[in-house]
Each structure stands twice: as C-alpha cells, then as structure tokens.
C-alpha cells in the first residue's frame, strides 16, 4: 500500500499507554500558510532541517511553521488542517515532486490550510448539522476564487456533485479500506461486555455495530480528529472506538489498533481510504499535473461507489456503505448496504461485472435503485 510520506512525529502520536508530550518542538518546512486557526503539531520529511531556538529559561520554542515565500508557487494546494489532512497534502506534494522536476525547488509547491464548517462545529453530531460538503465547501470556494490551484480531499467527505467550474480528475492509490477497532480492554467488538459504550460519529458504523451487537451502546457525538478521539478513549469517555485504518496508516499510528474488522463485519463508507484531488475545469496545466498522479483502478472503483451513493441521495443522516474492488478474475465486485439508524434493519446487495467505467457506473446505480425499492418510504427515519 502507498503510505503517506509525511506522518506525525513519534512524540505527537497519541499512544494509549502513555500521556502525550506537551513540550515538543515541531515544524513543517516548505511553503505553508494557515487560514483561521493554529497549525497542528505535525512534522514533515523536512523536520530534520528545522532549527531549534532555546530561550533563556531553557524551554524549547516552537519553530516558525510558515516559511517566507521567496518565489511564486507553481502549485498552491488547499487542504484542511487536521494532522490526517496535512499528511494527505504532504503525500500529494511528494508525488508531484517525484514526477515533475520543476516542482522540487523549495517554494514551488505551497500548502494553504483552510478551516471548513465541519472543523468549526464540533459540539454537535454531523447528522445534526445537516447538509453536504461540511468538510469541503470552503476549500472548493478557495479553488473557484483562485486562492488555490488544487484541492486535496478525503474522498468520503466529497459530495456526489461537484461545484461548478471544478473537476476531480485524480484519485491516488487507495489505502486499506477497512475499519480498525481501538480498545484498551478487548480485542474485538464481540469481546466487549454488554452495556459497553462505543464512540463513533458515523451513523454507518453505529447502525452496523448495533445490528450485530445490540447489547452495546453507541455514543454518537464522538467527534474530533484522530488524536482527539484517541485521547477521549484513554480518558474513559467510551470503552472503544472505530477508526479508518487508512488514516492510521497514513499517520503511522497503527500501534493503537486492537484488531481490524473484516468487510463482512463492517462494510466501509463509500470512497473510504481514497484521496481525491480537484482543480478548476479551465486549468489545463493543473489537470495535466493531476493526470500524472491518477491511479485509474482506484478512480473507477470510487466512481462505482459514488454512483451508488448518488442514487440513494446519501448524506450524513443516512447509514450507507459501499465498496467496489477488482476481483481475482479482473472483474468489478461491488457490495452495498443501507441500514436504519438504530441498526434494526440492514439491507445488502452486490453486483459483479466488467472493470470498465460505464459498466461500473451502471452497477452502482442499479444496486442503489434495488435498495431504494426494497427499503421503501420512511426506512431511514428522516
């Protein structure tokens, strides 16, 4: 699997057996600017070049995370500011550098951190906030307005429609799509005692947990980045949580994983584990850069899953799961699921066909239509 070239420094990983360090000097060199909030404490591959300055009191001062730009950037990357989002932006930057020599020079690629609606409202479950594009809207606006040149997204955050004047021509090689079980006291969901509380902001995870393990309880408003959720778990707010394995791999934090859930136990979110990169529809230069990074097998699988999601008109209030992959015969095998929010009803379907764009779009739509018909009105309880 293609693991991000930038990850959290060892000192800043939330390891469940120890307290996180509070006085660590980190910086991310390369051209980075921040809109609306402080840069998270993460490190880039250039961390070793960072110069530490020590005050007279002996405490290490934080490095300046924003480098003075000495040249106009060739590519301005827009991203959220969470450690995972930045790891994905750094991965994109390194891939661009490896393909295009003109981008290797310092300052050729600039990273612009943008705070989104989903980042600003942390006190409510995502399902209660409503709407689509909670983690993409402000980044899309910056792209359309010309403040950035490309936008790096977690594909599962991207609505099934794209804003006018934008295209999304690039998916990087997909990471592991499975969910990871994180717990201090049990090795799996099945091992949790009745009444245990599992924290997750995802209705998809909640419904599948309760369907298979009705004796468990789910805390829905379990929000925040990976580090925040791991800290809440260690603090005893919940007994366990589920996180996307892809994100943990990209941040080199898999030591926190108690076990990995099979696809039969927990079908992933549509586009889970995939990074998508958008640009303006009239920007041929950026489109050509992105074409050099695109992993076509991933793009086709994501297209199939998103056709399924679009047919169901899925949102954060709808428990939906879907996964398309190439089987051993080179065909596309798709699995889709819808559930009632309380997990009492789960409907599943599958499709198999040629690993070709048009066929895969048809499979996704057809599977969605089947589940809509079987579910009937009022199934989702909205």
SEPA-780132 format. One record per residue (C-alpha): x, y, z. Coordinates in nm, 3 decimals. Layout:
BEGIN
+---------+---------+---------+
|       u |       v |       w |
+---------+---------+---------+
|       X |       Y |       Z |
...
+---------+---------+---------+
***
This chain:
BEGIN
+---------+---------+---------+
|       u |       v |       w |
+---------+---------+---------+
|   0.000 |   0.000 |   0.000 |
|   0.103 |   0.360 |  -0.063 |
|   0.165 |   0.513 |   0.277 |
|   0.196 |   0.890 |   0.319 |
|   0.547 |   1.022 |   0.310 |
|   0.469 |   1.265 |   0.590 |
|   0.345 |   1.147 |   0.927 |
|   0.313 |   1.262 |   1.284 |
|   0.637 |   1.275 |   1.474 |
|   0.674 |   0.999 |   1.731 |
|   0.637 |   1.249 |   2.013 |
|   0.296 |   1.360 |   1.888 |
|   0.129 |   1.026 |   1.833 |
|  -0.143 |   0.956 |   2.085 |
|  -0.031 |   0.622 |   2.222 |
|  -0.285 |   0.476 |   2.458 |
|  -0.028 |   0.361 |   2.712 |
|   0.127 |   0.700 |   2.779 |
|   0.043 |   1.067 |   2.813 |
|   0.112 |   1.280 |   2.505 |
|   0.416 |   1.503 |   2.531 |
|   0.337 |   1.869 |   2.598 |
|   0.669 |   2.037 |   2.518 |
|   0.789 |   1.925 |   2.183 |
|   0.928 |   2.142 |   1.909 |
|   0.773 |   2.067 |   1.570 |
|   0.759 |   2.249 |   1.244 |
|   0.674 |   2.179 |   0.885 |
|   0.912 |   2.332 |   0.639 |
|   0.810 |   2.405 |   0.287 |
|   0.573 |   2.682 |   0.197 |
|   0.272 |   2.660 |   0.428 |
|   0.014 |   2.916 |   0.532 |
|  -0.282 |   2.890 |   0.763 |
|  -0.628 |   3.044 |   0.748 |
|  -0.835 |   3.071 |   1.064 |
|  -0.656 |   2.853 |   1.320 |
|  -0.323 |   2.736 |   1.454 |
|  -0.116 |   2.487 |   1.258 |
|  -0.144 |   2.140 |   1.416 |
|   0.174 |   2.000 |   1.564 |
|   0.291 |   1.770 |   1.291 |
|   0.615 |   1.704 |   1.113 |
|   0.712 |   1.676 |   0.750 |
|   1.002 |   1.490 |   0.588 |
|   1.199 |   1.812 |   0.622 |
|   1.168 |   1.817 |   1.001 |
|   1.536 |   1.736 |   1.047 |
|   1.622 |   2.067 |   0.879 |
|   1.429 |   2.265 |   1.138 |
|   1.644 |   2.481 |   1.364 |
|   1.552 |   2.485 |   1.730 |
|   1.591 |   2.803 |   1.928 |
|   1.621 |   2.790 |   2.304 |
|   1.506 |   3.068 |   2.534 |
|   1.694 |   3.180 |   2.841 |
|   1.455 |   2.976 |   3.052 |
|   1.575 |   2.660 |   2.882 |
|   1.242 |   2.570 |   2.719 |
|   1.236 |   2.484 |   2.352 |
|   1.048 |   2.737 |   2.144 |
|   0.824 |   2.627 |   1.858 |
|   0.966 |   2.667 |   1.513 |
|   0.804 |   2.910 |   1.279 |
|   0.579 |   2.685 |   1.070 |
|   0.523 |   2.933 |   0.791 |
|   0.819 |   2.983 |   0.562 |
|   0.877 |   3.316 |   0.397 |
|   0.800 |   3.261 |   0.030 |
|   1.092 |   3.370 |  -0.183 |
|   0.923 |   3.279 |  -0.510 |
|   0.577 |   3.245 |  -0.652 |
|   0.450 |   2.892 |  -0.602 |
|   0.380 |   2.691 |  -0.915 |
|   0.110 |   2.493 |  -0.733 |
|  -0.093 |   2.606 |  -0.432 |
|  -0.251 |   2.309 |  -0.253 |
|  -0.565 |   2.366 |  -0.045 |
|  -0.636 |   2.134 |   0.247 |
|  -0.797 |   2.108 |   0.586 |
|  -0.565 |   2.148 |   0.882 |
|  -0.605 |   1.820 |   1.069 |
|  -0.295 |   1.601 |   1.100 |
|  -0.451 |   1.347 |   0.864 |
|  -0.547 |   1.609 |   0.605 |
|  -0.196 |   1.750 |   0.616 |
|  -0.043 |   1.404 |   0.581 |
|  -0.252 |   1.364 |   0.265 |
|  -0.143 |   1.705 |   0.135 |
|   0.221 |   1.617 |   0.200 |
|   0.174 |   1.286 |   0.020 |
|   0.035 |   1.476 |  -0.277 |
|   0.324 |   1.721 |  -0.266 |
|   0.585 |   1.446 |  -0.261 |
|   0.421 |   1.261 |  -0.550 |
|   0.416 |   1.580 |  -0.755 |
|   0.784 |   1.640 |  -0.682 |
|   0.875 |   1.285 |  -0.780 |
|   0.700 |   1.321 |  -1.118 |
|   0.794 |   1.678 |  -1.206 |
|   1.150 |   1.808 |  -1.154 |
|   1.042 |   2.172 |  -1.174 |
|   0.845 |   2.123 |  -0.852 |
|   1.140 |   2.005 |  -0.644 |
|   1.272 |   2.354 |  -0.571 |
|   1.176 |   2.499 |  -0.233 |
|   0.862 |   2.709 |  -0.258 |
|   0.744 |   2.558 |  -0.585 |
|   0.453 |   2.396 |  -0.401 |
|   0.270 |   2.593 |  -0.135 |
|   0.020 |   2.440 |   0.111 |
|  -0.276 |   2.655 |   0.213 |
|  -0.466 |   2.535 |   0.521 |
|  -0.837 |   2.617 |   0.519 |
|  -1.083 |   2.572 |   0.805 |
|  -1.416 |   2.419 |   0.698 |
|  -1.763 |   2.418 |   0.851 |
|  -1.707 |   2.065 |   0.979 |
|  -1.393 |   2.182 |   1.158 |
|  -1.569 |   2.478 |   1.320 |
|  -1.873 |   2.298 |   1.465 |
|  -1.752 |   2.024 |   1.698 |
|  -2.026 |   2.028 |   1.963 |
|  -2.292 |   1.853 |   1.751 |
|  -2.308 |   1.520 |   1.570 |
|  -2.252 |   1.557 |   1.195 |
|  -2.602 |   1.422 |   1.132 |
|  -2.750 |   1.710 |   1.333 |
|  -2.554 |   1.978 |   1.146 |
|  -2.703 |   1.857 |   0.819 |
|  -2.618 |   1.948 |   0.466 |
|  -2.342 |   1.820 |   0.239 |
|  -1.988 |   1.932 |   0.188 |
|  -1.925 |   2.003 |   0.556 |
|  -1.552 |   1.938 |   0.509 |
|  -1.513 |   2.065 |   0.153 |
|  -1.723 |   2.378 |   0.093 |
|  -1.468 |   2.641 |   0.197 |
|  -1.187 |   2.462 |   0.014 |
|  -1.400 |   2.447 |  -0.302 |
|  -1.470 |   2.819 |  -0.272 |
|  -1.097 |   2.895 |  -0.242 |
|  -1.038 |   2.685 |  -0.555 |
|  -1.310 |   2.856 |  -0.757 |
|  -1.192 |   3.201 |  -0.644 |
|  -0.834 |   3.130 |  -0.749 |
|  -0.680 |   3.135 |  -0.400 |
|  -0.553 |   2.779 |  -0.450 |
|  -0.478 |   2.571 |  -0.761 |
|  -0.568 |   2.221 |  -0.645 |
|  -0.771 |   2.085 |  -0.353 |
|  -0.681 |   1.766 |  -0.168 |
|  -0.979 |   1.587 |  -0.013 |
|  -1.061 |   1.267 |   0.168 |
|  -1.294 |   1.126 |  -0.095 |
|  -1.552 |   1.008 |   0.157 |
|  -1.604 |   1.377 |   0.251 |
|  -1.672 |   1.484 |  -0.109 |
|  -2.042 |   1.524 |  -0.206 |
|  -2.161 |   1.327 |  -0.509 |
|  -2.198 |   1.653 |  -0.700 |
|  -1.904 |   1.883 |  -0.772 |
|  -1.927 |   2.263 |  -0.764 |
|  -1.946 |   2.438 |  -1.098 |
|  -1.611 |   2.528 |  -1.253 |
|  -1.435 |   2.238 |  -1.080 |
|  -1.335 |   1.885 |  -1.179 |
|  -1.192 |   1.596 |  -0.980 |
|  -0.975 |   1.406 |  -1.228 |
|  -0.737 |   1.237 |  -0.985 |
|  -0.750 |   0.968 |  -0.719 |
|  -0.431 |   0.849 |  -0.558 |
|  -0.374 |   0.477 |  -0.496 |
|  -0.630 |   0.371 |  -0.239 |
|  -0.523 |   0.269 |   0.109 |
|  -0.672 |  -0.017 |   0.314 |
|  -1.049 |   0.040 |   0.326 |
|  -1.121 |  -0.149 |   0.648 |
|  -1.211 |  -0.007 |   0.989 |
|  -0.986 |  -0.057 |   1.291 |
|  -1.112 |  -0.149 |   1.638 |
|  -0.944 |   0.057 |   1.911 |
|  -0.983 |  -0.053 |   2.271 |
|  -0.775 |  -0.086 |   2.588 |
|  -0.964 |  -0.382 |   2.733 |
|  -1.096 |  -0.600 |   2.449 |
|  -0.961 |  -0.743 |   2.125 |
|  -1.281 |  -0.705 |   1.922 |
|  -1.638 |  -0.580 |   1.929 |
|  -1.753 |  -0.933 |   2.010 |
|  -1.537 |  -0.932 |   2.325 |
|  -1.691 |  -0.616 |   2.472 |
|  -1.921 |  -0.674 |   2.772 |
|  -2.290 |  -0.590 |   2.735 |
|  -2.353 |  -0.223 |   2.802 |
|  -2.010 |  -0.111 |   2.681 |
|  -2.007 |   0.226 |   2.504 |
|  -1.850 |   0.256 |   2.159 |
|  -1.777 |   0.609 |   2.039 |
|  -1.835 |   0.699 |   1.674 |
|  -1.976 |   0.999 |   1.488 |
|  -2.060 |   0.775 |   1.191 |
|  -2.417 |   0.651 |   1.151 |
|  -2.281 |   0.387 |   0.914 |
|  -2.066 |   0.243 |   1.191 |
|  -2.336 |   0.288 |   1.454 |
|  -2.602 |   0.101 |   1.258 |
|  -2.373 |  -0.192 |   1.173 |
|  -2.247 |  -0.218 |   1.532 |
|  -2.598 |  -0.221 |   1.678 |
|  -2.724 |  -0.463 |   1.414 |
|  -2.463 |  -0.724 |   1.507 |
|  -2.415 |  -0.634 |   1.875 |
|  -2.745 |  -0.491 |   2.008 |
|  -2.624 |  -0.516 |   2.370 |
|  -2.367 |  -0.242 |   2.308 |
|  -2.433 |   0.130 |   2.328 |
|  -2.306 |   0.393 |   2.085 |
|  -2.201 |   0.747 |   2.172 |
|  -2.282 |   0.946 |   1.858 |
|  -2.124 |   1.282 |   1.935 |
|  -1.772 |   1.137 |   1.934 |
|  -1.611 |   1.399 |   1.715 |
|  -1.266 |   1.543 |   1.659 |
|  -0.953 |   1.439 |   1.477 |
|  -0.789 |   1.102 |   1.533 |
|  -0.569 |   1.230 |   1.814 |
|  -0.866 |   1.388 |   1.994 |
|  -1.074 |   1.070 |   1.973 |
|  -0.788 |   0.853 |   2.100 |
|  -0.742 |   1.092 |   2.393 |
|  -1.115 |   1.069 |   2.473 |
|  -1.091 |   0.690 |   2.467 |
|  -0.795 |   0.692 |   2.702 |
|  -0.982 |   0.933 |   2.929 |
|  -1.260 |   0.680 |   2.975 |
|  -1.532 |   0.865 |   2.784 |
|  -1.602 |   0.543 |   2.595 |
|  -1.478 |   0.185 |   2.611 |
|  -1.391 |   0.154 |   2.241 |
|  -1.400 |   0.331 |   1.907 |
|  -1.363 |   0.255 |   1.538 |
|  -1.132 |   0.448 |   1.305 |
|  -1.048 |   0.415 |   0.938 |
|  -0.735 |   0.205 |   0.910 |
|  -0.623 |   0.413 |   0.610 |
|  -0.586 |   0.726 |   0.821 |
|  -0.395 |   0.543 |   1.092 |
|  -0.157 |   0.404 |   0.831 |
|  -0.103 |   0.743 |   0.672 |
|  -0.007 |   0.885 |   1.011 |
|   0.194 |   0.579 |   1.121 |
|  -0.036 |   0.522 |   1.418 |
|  -0.131 |   0.158 |   1.373 |
|   0.017 |   0.066 |   1.712 |
|  -0.318 |   0.178 |   1.857 |
|  -0.513 |  -0.090 |   1.669 |
|  -0.653 |  -0.381 |   1.873 |
|  -0.791 |  -0.559 |   1.564 |
|  -0.904 |  -0.495 |   1.208 |
|  -1.269 |  -0.551 |   1.119 |
|  -1.343 |  -0.768 |   0.818 |
|  -1.561 |  -0.636 |   0.537 |
|  -1.831 |  -0.879 |   0.648 |
|  -1.833 |  -0.729 |   0.996 |
|  -1.813 |  -0.363 |   0.890 |
|  -1.863 |  -0.254 |   0.529 |
|  -1.671 |   0.072 |   0.474 |
|  -1.801 |   0.413 |   0.378 |
|  -1.819 |   0.496 |   0.010 |
|  -1.470 |   0.606 |  -0.103 |
|  -1.309 |   0.526 |   0.233 |
|  -0.930 |   0.519 |   0.211 |
|  -0.917 |   0.725 |  -0.109 |
|  -0.767 |   1.069 |  -0.167 |
|  -0.922 |   1.289 |  -0.436 |
|  -0.761 |   1.596 |  -0.591 |
|  -0.966 |   1.864 |  -0.765 |
|  -0.877 |   2.161 |  -0.986 |
|  -1.062 |   2.425 |  -1.186 |
|  -1.223 |   2.294 |  -1.504 |
|  -1.046 |   2.554 |  -1.720 |
|  -0.699 |   2.493 |  -1.572 |
|  -0.530 |   2.260 |  -1.819 |
|  -0.192 |   2.300 |  -1.653 |
|  -0.317 |   2.165 |  -1.319 |
|  -0.525 |   1.898 |  -1.491 |
|  -0.209 |   1.769 |  -1.660 |
|  -0.021 |   1.764 |  -1.331 |
|  -0.304 |   1.567 |  -1.169 |
|  -0.330 |   1.325 |  -1.461 |
|   0.027 |   1.217 |  -1.385 |
|  -0.077 |   1.116 |  -1.031 |
|  -0.408 |   0.945 |  -1.104 |
|  -0.448 |   0.577 |  -1.015 |
|  -0.711 |   0.462 |  -1.263 |
|  -0.815 |   0.142 |  -1.084 |
|  -0.893 |   0.347 |  -0.774 |
|  -1.075 |   0.615 |  -0.975 |
|  -1.303 |   0.356 |  -1.136 |
|  -1.384 |   0.189 |  -0.803 |
|  -1.467 |   0.524 |  -0.643 |
|  -1.686 |   0.617 |  -0.941 |
|  -1.887 |   0.297 |  -0.895 |
|  -1.934 |   0.357 |  -0.523 |
|  -2.031 |   0.722 |  -0.571 |
|  -2.288 |   0.627 |  -0.837 |
|  -2.444 |   0.401 |  -0.574 |
|  -2.438 |   0.680 |  -0.315 |
|  -2.579 |   0.938 |  -0.557 |
|  -2.870 |   0.709 |  -0.646 |
|  -2.953 |   0.676 |  -0.276 |
|  -2.903 |   1.052 |  -0.229 |
|  -2.695 |   0.972 |   0.076 |
|  -2.598 |   1.224 |   0.342 |
|  -2.459 |   1.226 |   0.694 |
|  -2.809 |   1.134 |   0.816 |
|  -2.817 |   0.815 |   0.612 |
|  -2.636 |   0.492 |   0.711 |
|  -2.490 |   0.381 |   0.376 |
|  -2.187 |   0.166 |   0.299 |
|  -2.039 |   0.060 |  -0.033 |
|  -1.721 |  -0.096 |  -0.167 |
|  -1.604 |  -0.180 |  -0.519 |
|  -1.282 |  -0.367 |  -0.598 |
|  -1.119 |  -0.575 |  -0.868 |
|  -1.154 |  -0.948 |  -0.801 |
|  -0.911 |  -1.226 |  -0.887 |
|  -1.061 |  -1.254 |  -1.236 |
|  -1.015 |  -0.884 |  -1.308 |
|  -1.385 |  -0.806 |  -1.275 |
|  -1.550 |  -0.548 |  -1.053 |
|  -1.722 |  -0.684 |  -0.742 |
|  -1.945 |  -0.431 |  -0.564 |
|  -2.116 |  -0.461 |  -0.228 |
|  -2.368 |  -0.207 |  -0.099 |
|  -2.561 |  -0.164 |   0.224 |
|  -2.826 |   0.062 |   0.373 |
|  -2.949 |   0.048 |   0.730 |
|  -3.194 |   0.206 |   0.967 |
|  -3.011 |   0.439 |   1.208 |
|  -3.086 |   0.213 |   1.505 |
|  -2.946 |  -0.090 |   1.326 |
|  -3.263 |  -0.295 |   1.349 |
|  -3.286 |  -0.324 |   0.971 |
|  -2.998 |  -0.376 |   0.730 |
|  -3.038 |  -0.432 |   0.355 |
|  -2.747 |  -0.553 |   0.142 |
|  -2.684 |  -0.622 |  -0.225 |
|  -2.395 |  -0.697 |  -0.458 |
|  -2.303 |  -0.675 |  -0.826 |
|  -2.034 |  -0.820 |  -1.049 |
|  -1.931 |  -0.709 |  -1.395 |
|  -1.652 |  -0.579 |  -1.621 |
|  -1.398 |  -0.342 |  -1.467 |
|  -1.493 |  -0.071 |  -1.715 |
|  -1.617 |   0.278 |  -1.626 |
|  -1.957 |   0.263 |  -1.796 |
|  -2.034 |  -0.084 |  -1.661 |
|  -1.926 |   0.010 |  -1.311 |
|  -2.139 |   0.325 |  -1.307 |
|  -2.435 |   0.114 |  -1.416 |
|  -2.366 |  -0.142 |  -1.142 |
|  -2.356 |   0.127 |  -0.874 |
|  -2.678 |   0.290 |  -0.991 |
|  -2.857 |  -0.041 |  -1.030 |
|  -2.759 |  -0.152 |  -0.681 |
|  -2.881 |   0.179 |  -0.540 |
|  -3.215 |   0.151 |  -0.719 |
|  -3.262 |  -0.201 |  -0.583 |
|  -3.206 |  -0.095 |  -0.223 |
|  -3.429 |   0.211 |  -0.261 |
|  -3.706 |  -0.014 |  -0.384 |
|  -3.658 |  -0.269 |  -0.108 |
|  -3.629 |  -0.007 |   0.167 |
|  -3.945 |   0.181 |   0.080 |
|  -4.052 |   0.520 |   0.217 |
|  -3.959 |   0.610 |   0.573 |
|  -3.689 |   0.342 |   0.601 |
|  -3.417 |   0.584 |   0.711 |
|  -3.632 |   0.753 |   0.973 |
|  -3.570 |   1.105 |   0.841 |
+---------+---------+---------+
***
